[in-house]
Amino acid sequence: MERMVEGGKAIADHFGSHITYLNVLRNMSVSCDCEGVNAEPVHLPNPGILALTDILAIEKASVDMVYALPEQLRAHMVERIESRSGLRQRSYMKELGMGSDQYELINV
């Protein structure tokens, strides 16, 4: 998890303010994208698409949207996130000063 964050930091540092981050929260499965047709079926609704210029804020907002879903919908995804230290990327980004974990959602 930390090496992925460090790679992302190198790219973010290089391009600086020329990056806009987009997270598409659609057809989310607990499986890795690499599993293709063998992936677990989708059980979550499609919360939406996020766009920010702050990588830490967009990651926090994305995870917060999953955690805000009703328990019966989010339980499988939350278990997968937490059992694989999925929140470590976010905390490490904060340690490395890769943005702010504060955001404001604006519906368009």
C-alpha positions as CSV (number, residue, x, y, z in Angstrom):
1,M,0.0,0.0,0.0
2,E,2.7,2.4,0.9
3,R,4.7,1.8,-2.3
4,M,1.7,2.6,-4.4
5,V,1.2,5.9,-2.5
6,E,4.9,6.8,-3.0
7,G,4.6,6.1,-6.7
8,G,1.5,8.3,-6.8
9,K,3.3,11.0,-4.9
10,A,6.1,11.1,-7.4
11,I,3.6,11.7,-10.2
12,A,1.6,14.2,-8.3
13,D,4.8,16.1,-7.3
14,H,6.0,16.1,-10.9
15,F,2.7,17.4,-12.4
16,G,1.7,19.5,-9.5
17,S,-1.5,21.6,-10.0
18,H,-1.9,20.3,-13.6
19,I,-3.8,17.2,-12.4
20,T,-7.5,16.7,-11.8
21,Y,-8.5,13.5,-10.1
22,L,-11.6,11.6,-11.2
23,N,-13.1,8.7,-9.2
24,V,-16.0,6.9,-10.9
25,L,-17.9,5.0,-8.2
26,R,-19.9,2.7,-10.6
27,N,-20.3,-1.0,-10.8
28,M,-18.1,-1.5,-7.7
29,S,-17.3,-5.0,-6.7
30,V,-15.2,-6.3,-3.9
31,S,-13.0,-8.1,-6.5
32,C,-10.0,-6.7,-8.2
33,D,-10.6,-5.3,-11.7
34,C,-8.0,-7.8,-12.9
35,E,-10.4,-10.7,-12.2
36,G,-12.6,-9.8,-15.2
37,V,-15.5,-12.3,-15.7
38,N,-14.5,-14.1,-12.5
39,A,-15.0,-11.1,-10.3
40,E,-17.6,-11.1,-7.6
41,P,-21.0,-9.6,-8.7
42,V,-21.7,-6.0,-8.0
43,H,-23.8,-5.4,-4.9
44,L,-23.4,-1.7,-4.4
45,P,-25.4,1.1,-6.0
46,N,-23.6,3.7,-8.1
47,P,-22.9,6.7,-5.8
48,G,-21.6,8.9,-8.6
49,I,-18.5,10.5,-10.1
50,L,-16.2,12.7,-8.1
51,A,-13.7,15.3,-9.5
52,L,-11.2,17.1,-7.3
53,T,-7.8,18.6,-7.6
54,D,-6.7,17.1,-4.3
55,I,-5.9,13.3,-4.3
56,L,-6.3,12.8,-0.6
57,A,-9.7,14.6,-0.5
58,I,-11.1,12.6,-3.4
59,E,-10.0,9.3,-1.8
60,K,-11.6,10.3,1.5
61,A,-14.8,11.4,-0.2
62,S,-15.0,8.1,-2.2
63,V,-14.6,5.9,0.9
64,D,-16.9,8.1,2.9
65,M,-19.6,7.6,0.2
66,V,-19.2,3.9,0.5
67,Y,-19.4,4.0,4.4
68,A,-22.5,6.2,4.1
69,L,-24.5,3.5,2.3
70,P,-27.0,1.5,4.4
71,E,-25.3,-1.3,6.3
72,Q,-26.8,-4.2,4.3
73,L,-25.5,-2.7,1.1
74,R,-22.0,-1.7,2.2
75,A,-21.1,-4.6,4.6
76,H,-19.3,-6.7,2.1
77,M,-17.3,-3.8,0.7
78,V,-16.4,-2.4,4.1
79,E,-15.2,-5.9,5.2
80,R,-13.0,-6.1,2.1
81,I,-11.5,-2.7,2.6
82,E,-10.8,-3.1,6.3
83,S,-9.5,-6.7,6.1
84,R,-6.9,-5.7,3.5
85,S,-5.7,-2.5,5.2
86,G,-7.4,-0.5,2.5
87,L,-7.5,2.6,4.5
88,R,-3.7,2.7,4.9
89,Q,-3.2,4.4,1.6
90,R,-5.2,7.3,2.8
91,S,-3.4,7.6,6.1
92,Y,0.0,7.4,4.4
93,M,-1.0,10.1,1.9
94,K,-1.8,12.3,4.9
95,E,1.6,11.5,6.5
96,L,3.3,12.4,3.3
97,G,1.4,15.7,3.0
98,M,-0.3,14.8,-0.2
99,G,-3.3,17.0,0.3
100,S,-6.1,17.6,2.7
101,D,-8.7,15.2,3.9
102,Q,-11.3,18.0,4.0
103,Y,-13.8,18.3,1.2
104,E,-17.2,19.7,0.3
105,L,-19.5,17.6,-2.0
106,I,-21.3,19.7,-4.6
107,N,-24.0,17.9,-6.6
108,V,-24.3,18.9,-10.2
